[in-house]
């Protein structure tokens, strides 16, 4: 797999695997084989977090399992990258240094390549966040950072403050982005930063927890901004039809759609079986050969056009 050099602020793969309800959905030996195969195939970025705050107060073991599986697979730390999470739901009561110490200890590492500063309920103290992130970068705990579903005005403030103070600015935004959910990434707020090259996009929740692929997930899945999930469920048949026209799977089509959007530097997804990963890898070829055609064929399935695009979803 070709690497997108420095797409997120460091050299990594165009595809990455996420950790929420991923590694705890399969047998441990299967997780070892899947991670080994992913790295051998060139998928080198893993989104790994300690889910223990706010809506994620579930004490998930997925990060513990990931760390153990990487070691069991015999994968050297230099052969893969980590993207961690910093949560704002209990911030600043639980600061970033404490969160990172806990997360790294659970995974069994001493640093990450990147972190995503997560979403929030109450408006955060942006200068304090940017300053504390900069301190963690100075200490060598990670290299670059991004934001997850922030209000556009707060992102603007972070970029402005970082520039004024000479501090590291966010380099990417991890956003819900898919065939059906496009407004936040392509709208005038975040979209202006992507078009100007100030940020790149990491597409996440691209399958809507499987709903976009016609599945009915029993596990907990992401939020439903704008209340359009039932419309997405209804659209799954359309995705399958277009996929058949291209002679590919629905998951390949959904990934290729994201890869073919120029601001996308990385597409994040979760799988629980090795054949799913192998199938998803085929999206790289599809995007390279038919990216514009894929996007044109799915234009009518943009379902959140009327939903706010400034992060107030």
C-alpha positions as CSV (number, residue, x, y, z in Angstrom):
1,X,0.0,0.0,0.0
2,X,1.3,3.4,-0.9
3,X,1.8,5.9,1.9
4,X,0.4,9.4,1.9
5,X,3.5,11.2,3.1
6,X,2.8,13.6,6.0
7,X,-1.0,13.6,5.3
8,X,-1.8,13.9,9.0
9,X,1.5,15.7,9.9
10,X,3.5,12.5,9.8
11,X,4.1,9.7,7.2
12,X,1.4,7.0,7.6
13,X,-1.0,4.8,5.6
14,X,-4.1,6.1,3.9
15,X,-6.1,3.5,5.8
16,X,-6.2,2.9,9.5
17,X,-7.9,0.7,12.0
18,X,-9.9,2.0,15.0
19,X,-10.1,0.7,18.5
20,X,-13.6,1.4,19.8
21,X,-15.5,-2.0,20.0
22,X,-12.9,-3.5,17.7
23,X,-10.4,-5.7,19.5
24,X,-12.9,-6.8,22.1
25,X,-15.2,-8.1,19.3
26,X,-13.0,-11.0,18.3
27,X,-11.0,-13.9,19.7
28,X,-7.5,-12.8,20.8
29,X,-5.7,-15.0,18.4
30,X,-7.8,-13.6,15.5
31,X,-6.9,-10.1,16.6
32,X,-3.2,-11.0,16.6
33,X,-3.6,-12.4,13.0
34,X,-5.6,-9.4,11.8
35,X,-3.1,-6.8,13.2
36,X,-0.2,-8.8,11.8
37,X,-1.8,-8.9,8.4
38,X,-2.8,-5.2,8.5
39,X,0.8,-4.1,9.1
40,X,2.2,-6.5,6.5
41,X,-0.3,-5.0,4.0
42,X,0.8,-1.5,4.8
43,X,-1.9,-0.4,7.2
44,X,0.3,1.1,9.8
45,X,-1.9,3.5,11.8
46,X,-4.1,2.4,14.7
47,X,-6.5,4.6,16.5
48,X,-6.3,3.4,20.1
49,X,-7.9,5.0,23.2
50,X,-8.9,4.4,26.8
51,X,-12.6,4.7,26.8
52,X,-13.5,5.8,30.3
53,X,-15.2,9.3,30.3
54,X,-18.4,10.9,29.4
55,X,-20.5,8.8,27.0
56,X,-17.6,6.4,26.9
57,X,-17.6,5.6,30.7
58,X,-17.6,1.9,29.9
59,X,-14.0,0.9,31.0
60,X,-13.5,-0.9,27.7
61,X,-10.6,-3.3,27.5
62,X,-10.0,-2.8,23.8
63,X,-6.8,-0.8,24.3
64,X,-5.4,-3.4,26.6
65,X,-6.2,-6.1,24.1
66,X,-4.6,-4.1,21.3
67,X,-1.4,-3.7,23.1
68,X,-1.2,-7.4,24.0
69,X,-2.1,-8.4,20.4
70,X,0.7,-6.2,18.9
71,X,3.2,-7.8,21.2
72,X,1.9,-11.3,20.5
73,X,2.2,-10.5,16.7
74,X,5.8,-9.6,17.2
75,X,5.4,-6.1,15.7
76,X,8.1,-3.6,16.6
77,X,7.0,-0.2,17.8
78,X,8.8,1.5,14.8
79,X,6.7,-0.5,12.4
80,X,3.3,1.0,13.3
81,X,1.9,4.4,14.4
82,X,-0.6,5.2,17.2
83,X,-3.3,7.9,17.2
84,X,-4.6,8.4,20.7
85,X,-7.4,10.3,22.2
86,X,-7.6,13.1,24.8
87,X,-11.0,13.5,26.3
88,X,-12.5,16.9,27.3
89,X,-15.5,15.7,29.3
90,X,-13.7,15.8,32.6
91,X,-11.1,18.3,31.5
92,X,-9.2,20.0,33.2
93,X,-10.0,17.9,36.3
94,X,-8.4,15.1,34.5
95,X,-5.5,16.7,32.6
96,X,-3.8,15.6,29.5
97,X,-0.6,14.4,31.2
98,X,-2.6,12.1,33.4
99,X,-4.8,10.8,30.5
100,X,-1.7,10.0,28.4
101,X,0.1,8.3,31.3
102,X,-2.9,6.0,31.8
103,X,-3.4,5.3,28.1
104,X,0.2,4.6,27.3
105,X,0.6,2.3,30.3
106,X,-2.5,0.3,29.3
107,X,-1.2,-0.1,25.7
108,X,2.4,-0.7,26.7
109,X,4.0,2.2,24.9
110,X,5.6,5.5,25.9
111,X,4.4,7.8,23.2
112,X,2.1,8.2,20.2
113,X,2.6,9.8,16.8
114,X,-0.7,11.8,17.1
115,X,-3.6,12.4,19.4
116,X,-7.2,13.6,18.7
117,X,-8.6,16.0,21.3
118,X,-12.2,14.8,21.6
119,X,-15.5,16.4,21.5
120,X,-17.3,18.0,24.4
121,X,-20.6,19.1,26.0
122,X,-19.6,22.5,27.5
123,X,-17.5,25.1,25.6
124,X,-13.9,24.5,26.5
125,X,-11.1,26.8,27.3
126,X,-9.4,26.8,23.9
127,X,-6.1,28.7,24.9
128,X,-5.6,26.3,27.8
129,X,-6.1,23.3,25.6
130,X,-3.7,24.5,22.9
131,X,-1.1,25.4,25.6
132,X,-1.3,22.0,27.3
133,X,-1.2,20.1,24.1
134,X,1.9,22.1,23.1
135,X,3.5,21.1,26.4
136,X,2.8,17.4,25.8
137,X,4.4,17.7,22.4
138,X,7.4,19.5,23.9
139,X,7.8,16.6,26.3
140,X,7.8,14.2,23.4
141,X,4.6,12.3,24.1
142,X,3.2,12.8,20.6
143,X,4.1,14.8,17.5
144,X,0.9,16.2,16.1
145,X,-2.7,16.7,17.1
146,X,-6.1,16.9,15.6
147,X,-9.7,17.7,16.8
148,X,-12.8,15.6,16.8
149,X,-16.2,17.2,16.1
150,X,-15.4,20.6,17.5
151,X,-17.6,23.6,16.9
152,X,-16.1,25.4,13.9
153,X,-15.7,28.6,16.0
154,X,-13.6,26.7,18.5
155,X,-11.4,25.3,15.8
156,X,-11.0,28.8,14.4
157,X,-9.9,30.0,17.9
158,X,-7.5,27.2,18.3
159,X,-5.8,27.9,15.0
160,X,-5.7,31.6,15.7
161,X,-4.3,31.2,19.2
162,X,-1.7,28.7,18.1
163,X,-0.5,31.1,15.4
164,X,-0.4,34.1,17.8
165,X,1.6,32.2,20.4
166,X,3.8,30.2,18.1
167,X,2.4,26.9,19.3
168,X,1.6,23.7,17.4
169,X,-1.8,24.1,15.7
170,X,-4.1,21.2,15.0
171,X,-3.1,19.5,11.8
172,X,-6.2,17.4,11.0
173,X,-9.8,16.9,12.0
174,X,-11.3,13.5,12.7
175,X,-14.9,13.9,11.5
176,X,-17.9,11.7,10.7
177,X,-17.6,11.5,7.0
178,X,-19.3,9.1,4.6
179,X,-21.4,8.6,1.5
180,X,-24.4,9.9,3.6
181,X,-22.7,12.4,6.0
182,X,-20.8,15.1,4.1
183,X,-22.0,18.5,5.4
184,X,-19.6,19.0,8.2
185,X,-16.5,18.2,6.2
186,X,-17.6,19.7,2.9
187,X,-19.6,22.7,4.2
188,X,-18.2,26.2,4.5
189,X,-16.9,26.0,8.0
190,X,-14.5,23.1,8.2
191,X,-14.4,22.9,4.4
192,X,-12.7,26.3,4.2
193,X,-9.8,25.1,6.3
194,X,-9.5,21.9,4.2
195,X,-9.5,23.9,0.9
196,X,-6.9,26.3,2.3
197,X,-4.6,23.4,3.3
198,X,-4.7,24.4,7.0
199,X,-6.1,21.0,7.9
200,X,-6.5,17.6,6.4
201,X,-9.5,15.2,7.1
202,X,-9.4,11.9,8.8
203,X,-12.7,10.2,7.8
204,X,-14.3,8.2,10.6
205,X,-17.6,6.3,11.2
206,X,-17.6,5.8,7.5
207,X,-20.0,2.8,7.6
208,X,-22.3,4.3,10.2
209,X,-21.6,1.4,12.5
210,X,-22.5,-1.0,9.6
211,X,-25.9,0.6,8.9
212,X,-24.7,2.0,5.6
213,X,-23.8,-1.5,4.6
214,X,-27.2,-2.9,5.4
215,X,-26.3,-4.4,8.8
216,X,-28.2,-4.1,12.1
217,X,-25.4,-3.7,14.7
218,X,-26.1,-5.1,18.2
219,X,-23.1,-3.2,19.7
220,X,-23.0,0.4,20.7
221,X,-22.3,2.7,17.7
222,X,-21.7,6.4,17.2
223,X,-24.1,9.2,17.7
224,X,-26.7,10.2,15.1
225,X,-26.3,13.9,14.4
226,X,-29.3,15.3,12.7
227,X,-31.4,12.2,13.3
228,X,-30.8,10.7,9.8
229,X,-29.9,7.2,10.7
230,X,-33.1,5.6,9.5
231,X,-32.6,7.4,6.2
232,X,-29.1,6.0,6.0
233,X,-30.6,2.5,6.7
234,X,-32.9,3.0,3.8
235,X,-30.0,4.2,1.6
236,X,-28.0,1.0,2.1
237,X,-29.8,-0.7,-0.8
238,X,-28.7,2.2,-3.1
239,X,-25.1,1.8,-1.9
240,X,-25.3,-2.0,-2.6
241,X,-26.7,-1.3,-6.1
242,X,-23.9,1.1,-7.0
243,X,-21.3,-1.2,-5.6
244,X,-22.6,-4.0,-7.9
245,X,-22.3,-1.7,-10.9
246,X,-18.6,-1.2,-10.1
247,X,-18.2,-5.0,-9.3
248,X,-17.1,-4.3,-5.8
249,X,-18.4,-4.7,-2.2
250,X,-20.4,-2.0,-0.5
251,X,-17.5,-1.5,2.0
252,X,-15.0,-1.0,-0.8
253,X,-17.3,1.5,-2.4
254,X,-17.8,3.5,0.8
255,X,-14.1,3.6,1.6
256,X,-13.2,4.6,-2.0
257,X,-15.8,7.4,-1.8
258,X,-13.9,8.9,1.1
259,X,-10.4,8.4,-0.3
260,X,-11.4,10.2,-3.5
261,X,-12.2,13.4,-1.6
262,X,-9.0,15.5,-1.9
263,X,-8.8,16.7,1.7
264,X,-9.0,13.2,3.1
265,X,-5.5,12.1,4.3
266,X,-6.7,9.0,6.1
267,X,-9.8,6.7,6.4
268,X,-10.4,5.1,9.7
269,X,-12.6,2.0,10.0
270,X,-13.1,-1.0,12.3
271,X,-13.2,-4.6,11.3
272,X,-13.7,-7.8,13.3
273,X,-12.7,-10.4,10.8
274,X,-9.7,-10.9,8.6
275,X,-11.7,-11.3,5.4
276,X,-13.3,-7.9,6.1
277,X,-9.9,-6.3,6.2
278,X,-8.7,-8.0,3.0
279,X,-11.9,-6.8,1.2
280,X,-11.5,-3.3,2.4
281,X,-7.9,-3.1,1.1
282,X,-9.4,-3.3,-2.4
283,X,-10.8,0.2,-2.0
284,X,-7.4,1.7,-2.6
285,X,-7.4,0.4,-6.2
286,X,-11.0,1.4,-6.7
287,X,-10.3,5.0,-5.5
288,X,-7.2,5.3,-7.7
289,X,-8.9,4.1,-10.8
290,X,-12.5,5.3,-10.5
291,X,-12.6,7.8,-7.7
292,X,-14.5,10.6,-9.4
293,X,-16.9,8.2,-11.0
294,X,-17.6,6.6,-7.6
295,X,-18.4,10.0,-6.1
296,X,-20.6,11.0,-9.0
297,X,-22.5,7.7,-8.7
298,X,-23.3,8.3,-5.0
299,X,-24.1,12.0,-5.2
300,X,-27.8,11.5,-4.6
301,X,-27.1,9.7,-1.3
302,X,-25.8,12.8,0.5
303,X,-28.4,12.8,3.2
304,X,-27.3,15.5,5.7
305,X,-27.4,18.4,3.3
306,X,-29.9,20.2,5.6
307,X,-28.0,19.5,8.8
308,X,-25.8,22.3,10.3
309,X,-22.2,22.1,9.1
310,X,-20.5,24.2,11.8
311,X,-20.1,21.5,14.4
312,X,-23.5,22.1,16.0
313,X,-24.7,18.8,14.7
